[in-house]
Amino acid sequence: MTTLSINEDLLEQINAEARSEARSVSEIISDAIHSYIQKKQNIREVAMSGSSLMDFYGIFKDNPIPDKLELRKEFYEKNSR
């Protein structure tokens, strides 16, 4: 068993999530750490593959990323109804 220090406010939020999902706090924390490690590994793999961001630019060719102001306007329009 390992001891882990967690901010009290964060621990309250984790406890609430655990209750709502019928899971243990340990399970939620373990899943979060596993997800974090997996994301880091994925980032390392992309970096090691020699790919650059420019290689990925083509994925937005047919469907460009909308402008931030445009997205914000749509968000507020949807949520103000």
Beta strands, then each sheet from edge to edge (+ up, - down):
end
